[in-house]
Each structure stands twice: as structure tokens, then as C-alpha cells.
Amino acid sequence: MTPPVVLAQLAPAIEGIRLSLHVLAATVWVGGQITLAGLVPTARQLGQDAPRRVGCLRALAAGLHGRARTPVAVSIWGSVAGVTSLAALVMGVFLAG
């Protein structure tokens, strides 16, 4: 088999994996939104502007993800948005504890 044929055969699997990772990232992002909403009162213990800084970082990454035009940019900014949502979740756990 030549490489283009192999890639054509793997395309549905690669697309399925990509879509699964996207849905997983969206799930983490939504969970992060809920966590961030609950985190605001606790984050204020770090300072009155702490919730805004956490929210602006997450919103910036999500906004860049939504505006990305290339597959690489979509992947990068989607990952950054997911990581910032996870960071908000972890921060909430540690601050609440």
C-alpha cells in the first residue's frame, strides 16, 4: 500500500479520535465554567480582582479558539482553553479546601 492509501483508510479513525477529543475538551470547558461560577466567592479571598483575572484568561483562550481558522490554531487554542478551565477547577478545589 502506498502512504496516501493508508492515510485514506485511517481518515475515519483519525476524524473519530479528533472529534472525541473535541467533545472531551468541551465537556471539561463546560465543567470549568460551572466551577468558575462557584469559585468566584472563594477566589475573592486572593483579592477583589482575582476572579476577573481567572475569567479573562479562560475567556481569552476560548475566544481565540473560536476565531481560529486553521486546524492547528483550533487545536492549540482549544487545548489552552481546556487547560485554563482545568486550572480554574484545581484552583477552586485548593481554595475551597
TORKOL-4160 file (C-alpha; in steps of 0.2 Angstrom, whole numbers, padded with zeros to 4 digits, m for minus):
97
<pt num="1" X="0000" Y="0000" Z="0000"/>
<pt num="2" X="0006" Y="0017" Z="m0004"/>
<pt num="3" X="0005" Y="0031" Z="0010"/>
<pt num="4" X="m0010" Y="0040" Z="0003"/>
<pt num="5" X="m0020" Y="0024" Z="0003"/>
<pt num="6" X="m0015" Y="0021" Z="0021"/>
<pt num="7" X="m0020" Y="0039" Z="0026"/>
<pt num="8" X="m0036" Y="0037" Z="0017"/>
<pt num="9" X="m0040" Y="0021" Z="0026"/>
<pt num="10" X="m0036" Y="0029" Z="0043"/>
<pt num="11" X="m0045" Y="0045" Z="0040"/>
<pt num="12" X="m0062" Y="0040" Z="0048"/>
<pt num="13" X="m0052" Y="0034" Z="0063"/>
<pt num="14" X="m0042" Y="0050" Z="0065"/>
<pt num="15" X="m0058" Y="0060" Z="0062"/>
<pt num="16" X="m0067" Y="0050" Z="0076"/>
<pt num="17" X="m0052" Y="0052" Z="0088"/>
<pt num="18" X="m0051" Y="0071" Z="0084"/>
<pt num="19" X="m0070" Y="0073" Z="0087"/>
<pt num="20" X="m0069" Y="0063" Z="0103"/>
<pt num="21" X="m0055" Y="0074" Z="0110"/>
<pt num="22" X="m0065" Y="0089" Z="0105"/>
<pt num="23" X="m0081" Y="0084" Z="0114"/>
<pt num="24" X="m0070" Y="0079" Z="0129"/>
<pt num="25" X="m0062" Y="0096" Z="0129"/>
<pt num="26" X="m0079" Y="0104" Z="0128"/>
<pt num="27" X="m0085" Y="0094" Z="0142"/>
<pt num="28" X="m0070" Y="0100" Z="0153"/>
<pt num="29" X="m0073" Y="0118" Z="0147"/>
<pt num="30" X="m0091" Y="0117" Z="0152"/>
<pt num="31" X="m0086" Y="0109" Z="0169"/>
<pt num="32" X="m0074" Y="0123" Z="0171"/>
<pt num="33" X="m0087" Y="0136" Z="0168"/>
<pt num="34" X="m0098" Y="0129" Z="0182"/>
<pt num="35" X="m0083" Y="0128" Z="0193"/>
<pt num="36" X="m0078" Y="0146" Z="0189"/>
<pt num="37" X="m0095" Y="0152" Z="0194"/>
<pt num="38" X="m0094" Y="0143" Z="0211"/>
<pt num="39" X="m0076" Y="0149" Z="0213"/>
<pt num="40" X="m0079" Y="0167" Z="0212"/>
<pt num="41" X="m0083" Y="0170" Z="0230"/>
<pt num="42" X="m0068" Y="0159" Z="0236"/>
<pt num="43" X="m0056" Y="0167" Z="0223"/>
<pt num="44" X="m0060" Y="0184" Z="0231"/>
<pt num="45" X="m0050" Y="0179" Z="0246"/>
<pt num="46" X="m0035" Y="0181" Z="0235"/>
<pt num="47" X="m0040" Y="0199" Z="0230"/>
<pt num="48" X="m0055" Y="0208" Z="0223"/>
<pt num="49" X="m0048" Y="0206" Z="0205"/>
<pt num="50" X="m0043" Y="0188" Z="0206"/>
<pt num="51" X="m0060" Y="0181" Z="0199"/>
<pt num="52" X="m0058" Y="0194" Z="0184"/>
<pt num="53" X="m0040" Y="0188" Z="0180"/>
<pt num="54" X="m0045" Y="0170" Z="0181"/>
<pt num="55" X="m0061" Y="0173" Z="0170"/>
<pt num="56" X="m0052" Y="0184" Z="0157"/>
<pt num="57" X="m0038" Y="0171" Z="0154"/>
<pt num="58" X="m0051" Y="0157" Z="0151"/>
<pt num="59" X="m0062" Y="0169" Z="0140"/>
<pt num="60" X="m0047" Y="0174" Z="0130"/>
<pt num="61" X="m0042" Y="0157" Z="0126"/>
<pt num="62" X="m0060" Y="0152" Z="0122"/>
<pt num="63" X="m0062" Y="0167" Z="0111"/>
<pt num="64" X="m0046" Y="0163" Z="0102"/>
<pt num="65" X="m0051" Y="0145" Z="0099"/>
<pt num="66" X="m0067" Y="0151" Z="0092"/>
<pt num="67" X="m0059" Y="0163" Z="0080"/>
<pt num="68" X="m0045" Y="0151" Z="0074"/>
<pt num="69" X="m0045" Y="0147" Z="0056"/>
<pt num="70" X="m0033" Y="0133" Z="0054"/>
<pt num="71" X="m0034" Y="0116" Z="0061"/>
<pt num="72" X="m0018" Y="0119" Z="0071"/>
<pt num="73" X="m0024" Y="0135" Z="0078"/>
<pt num="74" X="m0040" Y="0127" Z="0083"/>
<pt num="75" X="m0031" Y="0113" Z="0092"/>
<pt num="76" X="m0019" Y="0125" Z="0101"/>
<pt num="77" X="m0032" Y="0137" Z="0107"/>
<pt num="78" X="m0044" Y="0123" Z="0111"/>
<pt num="79" X="m0030" Y="0115" Z="0122"/>
<pt num="80" X="m0026" Y="0131" Z="0130"/>
<pt num="81" X="m0045" Y="0134" Z="0134"/>
<pt num="82" X="m0046" Y="0117" Z="0141"/>
<pt num="83" X="m0030" Y="0119" Z="0152"/>
<pt num="84" X="m0036" Y="0136" Z="0159"/>
<pt num="85" X="m0053" Y="0128" Z="0163"/>
<pt num="86" X="m0044" Y="0114" Z="0172"/>
<pt num="87" X="m0033" Y="0126" Z="0181"/>
<pt num="88" X="m0049" Y="0135" Z="0187"/>
<pt num="89" X="m0056" Y="0119" Z="0193"/>
<pt num="90" X="m0039" Y="0114" Z="0203"/>
<pt num="91" X="m0038" Y="0132" Z="0210"/>
<pt num="92" X="m0056" Y="0130" Z="0216"/>
<pt num="93" X="m0053" Y="0114" Z="0224"/>
<pt num="94" X="m0037" Y="0120" Z="0233"/>
<pt num="95" X="m0045" Y="0137" Z="0239"/>
<pt num="96" X="m0061" Y="0128" Z="0245"/>
<pt num="97" X="m0051" Y="0115" Z="0255"/>
